[in-house]
Amino acid sequence: MHGDGYGLLISALVFLVALVVAVPLARRLGLSPIVGYLVAGIAIGPSGLGAIRDPERIITVAEIGVVLLLFVIGLELKLSRLLALRRAIFGIGAAQLIFTGGSIAVLAHYAGKDFDWRAGAIAGLALALSATSIALQLLEEKNGLAQPYGQRAFAVLLFQDMAVVPLIAFMPLMVPGTHEGQTLFDSLGDVGIVLAAVAVVIGVGRYLLTPLFQILARSHAREVMTAAALLVVLGAGALMASVGMSMAMGAFLAGVMLSESSFRHELEANVDAFRGLLIALFFMSIGMSMNLDVVLANAPLLILGTLLVTLVKAVSVWAVFHLSEGTEADSVRAASVLTSAGEFSFVLFPLALGLGLITAQQADLLSACAAMTMMLGPPVALIGERIARKLERRDITVPKPDDFSDAHGSVLVVGFGRFGQIVSQCLLTQGMEVTIIDNDVEMIQSAGRFGFRIYYGDGTRLDVLRAAGAERVRVVAVCVDHRETADRIVEILKMNVPHVQLHVRAYDRTHSLALKAKGVDYEIRETFESALAFGNATLRANGVGVEAARHIITEVRELDRQRLQRQMEGGIDYGPGRMAAEPEPLVRPEREAHALNPEAEDALRHETEFSG
């Protein structure tokens, strides 16, 4: 093996070993995986064991992870979602970023080492961002996302994610002397080129990408869809980079343009594996590039700065939430989950260093400060929850947060064939929030008239189910045609999303029993109710009265239920093989069977080649 190739292999092995060891250890200690990535990077970098001595080469590749992350954020920012939370996003979110960022900027300018107004602004805006991964994890552990304060905290996180792109885009404008010597015509020309590139990304994303993905989907080749997703992300990023903007901005715009596409979840699932590994590599490369000597030499200042930043963020968020008609307890809860510095602070600091807005020493100290606020995040949230509970006990007149969990039903329907379409009609009449997954392009096109969120994807993949919201909906309705496909989806959801209710279309009686054994919440044979309705119509056609026919159908349904229960308990007529071949009458026949021709007589006596 060539020397360069062997060195690359060794670096990859070192990276994977550090990743496998650091992340579980961080989880065990109650820390964010990002902290594990940073510590692992320090350990294997030049300041640690020295296993990797050239982190700059790795950062170049790892930055693609940030580009993919911005693309996924763009996919999440659907217009309907933004409109629903617009007041909280652009009101509370903007106020938090300005108030917190300004406070930290002033603190850094007057208390930091040689921080001018540019460096102070970078420190303030970057540290004002909150860690989305940590905050959402803390909110989910306390069921906070269903509470009003959790909704507003999520809106703040959403605004911060959107604010990253303008921050990255306009950071070069802060560099002194960047535009000296340019005429007004030159400046307008540069702006025109950037706007033209933005228009190209928006136009292609809006009018060309969905038809392209429809053509590719018909090939049923997953690797082609994956390649197309990467092509869109990197192509949009390269176009924006060619006009002097960041690749992340191009990827973000592409994501926003595809946020309403039927292929949104499939795209997200396809890039997710690449994004996860490259983001891990990015944070590890940040750890590798940190100068541990500088951090240790300034440890007292760093510890004090971390505590001050955490305090400033907590007070700022508390004030903003308290002024937005939140209770004291909820304001404390929101403040305690948003103190950790955001993941994108580790994107802004290297960019600012490359532009000369901050020094290498300042970048090291700020990165270390951001990492330490992440370590403090879970303990601060625990303290905040205890304070909030004391406030609620102190003031018994404080109303409990409204529970909006029953305001609207939410259903994920997997499979939009004949059965799924009829189920969806029922949900449509109640205006429920429905997401539909199907991997048949023609089914998706025909379902466009329903007004549901309909996405192209393979329902047997956990990443697609999660991306479509399986962990957030109340019910997953499995309406696929094939028994094996339904069983696989049920097993995946039972193992990974055990809290969701499962309603499953059963293929036959044997399948119904198998689904009951798996613990689904509701199952029904695909032809059972329609056969009962057919039987009811036949009874009526033979002169049976309406009430009598209804009573008979109810009795048959109850007898069938009792038989299923006996079979579930292992009764005398239980056995999948027997049930499939030998259906049993629910009531005792009044007469013996009578064959009307010789062939039927042979079949009854098991004497034909077709009788088994």
Buried (B, 14 or more C-beta within 10 A) or exposed (E): EEEEEEEEEEBEEBBEEBBEEBBEBBEEEEBBBBBBBBBBBBBBBBBBEEBBEEBEEBBEEBBBBBBBBBBBBBBBBBEEEBEEBEEBBBBBBBBBBBBBBBBBBBBBBEEBEEBEEBBBBBBBBBBBBBBBBBBBBBBBEBEBBBBBBBBBBBBBBBBBBBBBBEBBBEBBEBEEEEEEEEEEEEEEEBEEBBEEBBEBBBEBBBEEBBEBBBEBBEEEEBEBBBEBBBEBBBBBBEBBBEBEBBBBBBBBBBBBBBBBBBBBBBBBBBBBEBBBBBBBBBBBBBBBBBBBEBBEEBEEBBEEBBBBBBEBBBBBBBBBBBEBEBBBBBBBBBBBBBBBBBBBBBBBBBBBBEBEBBBEBBBBBBBBBBBBBBBBBBEBBEBBBEBBEEBBEEEEEBEEBEEEEEEEBBBBBBBBBEBBBEBBEEBEEEEBBBBBBBBBBEBBEBBEEBEBBBBBBBBBBBBBBBBBBBBBBBBBBBBBBEBEBBBBBBEBBBEEBEEBBBBBBBBBBBBBBBBBEBEBEEBBBBEBEEEBEEBBEEBBEEEBEEEEBBEBBEEBBEEBEEBBEEBEEEEEEBBBEEBEEEEEEEEEEEEEEEEEEEEEEBBBEEEEEEEE
